[in-house]
């Protein structure tokens, strides 16, 4: 029996999408050279196949892209930019299960450079979404 690497035997998929923050009253929100605050959100979706999972992630990203008024009274929006990646989950969801993996060939010094301390991990958490 061969295993399809694009199919989750447990019916779960994990994917990330990008959303960028805009002040709706500002000009240049479509300027490709302008810098924006960007969130990479990673979500779990239950789906029967990769295609269904992809469209669920697109739907989730678009659901969170409604304009709103922030605490400063500004009209703002998280603009859904698209899906970054999508992987099947191969194990039942439970404490400690593996949901994502990647394979690299790197020098030891570069491997160690990528690792964060606990303080760095906690310090990289965003405070709020606006």
N, C-alpha and C positions, 0 to 999 in steps of 0.2 A: 504494500500500500504506500503510495507516495503522498507526501504532505504538500499542500498548496501554500506557499509562503505568503500569499495575499488573502488567505481566508482564515478567519478566527474560528477554531473549533469550539469555542465557548460563547460565541456571539457578541463579543465586545471588541471595540476598536478605540484607539487613542489617537487624537490628532491635535494639531496646533493651528491657530489662525492668527492673523495680524489685524489689529484695529488701531487707527491713528486718531488722536484727539484734535479737534478743531474748534476754534471760536467762530461761530457762524457769521458774525458781523465783520470779521477780518477779511481783507483781500489777500489773494495769493494762496488760498487753500488748495488750489490745483497746480501750484508751481512745483514742477518736479525737482527743483534745486533747493527748495525750502526744507528746513528741518522741522520735524514734528515729534511730539511725545508719542511713542508707539508701545502698545502692549502686545505681547505674545501670550495668548491664552491657550492652555492645553485642556482638553475635555475628553471624557469618556462617553462613548455612545454605544448603544445596543443596536445591532443591525445584522441582517442576514448575509450581507456581503460588503465588499469594499466600496462599491458604487453607492449603495444606500447610506453607508457611513459617511462618505464624502458629502452627500447632499444634506445629511443631518447637521454636519458641522457648518456648512454654508448657512443653513437655516438658523442655527444658534448664533452665529456671527451677525447675521442680519437682524435678529431679534434684539440684540443689544446695541443696535445702531440708531435708535430713535433719538431725535433731538430732545433736549431737556434744558431747564434753567438751573444753573448751579447755585451754590450758596452766595455767590457774589452778584446774582441776578443776571449773569451773562447767559446767552443762548449758546449752548455747546452741543457737540455730538461726537461719539466714537464712530468713525467711519470704517466699516468692514472692508478690508483690502484683499483678503483671500486666504485660502488654506496653505499652510506651510508644509505640513507633513501629515501622514496618516499611516498607522501601523496596526495590524491585527494584534489582539491580545491572545496569547497562546495558552494561558493558564487560567483556572477559575479565579475570580476576584476574591481575594482574602488578604489578611494582614501579611505583608512581606512578599506578595506575588510579584513577579517580574512583568511590567507592563510596557517598558520601552528598553531598547538596547541599540547600540551602535558599535561598529567595528572600525578601529583605526590602526594604522602603523605609524608610530611617532617616536621621536627621541625621548629618552627618559626625562631630560630637563624640561621638555615641552609638555609631557604628561603631568609632571608635578606642578607646572605653571597653571594648568587648568583647574587644579583642585582648590577648593575654597575651605577656609577654616569655618567653624561654627559661627563665629562672630561675623565673618564676611557674608555667610549665607543669610543670617538674620538681618544684617545691615543692608542687604540688597533688596529687602522687601519694600514695595511701594507703600506709602502712607495712605493715599487715597486715590480715587480714580479721576479727580478733577483738580 
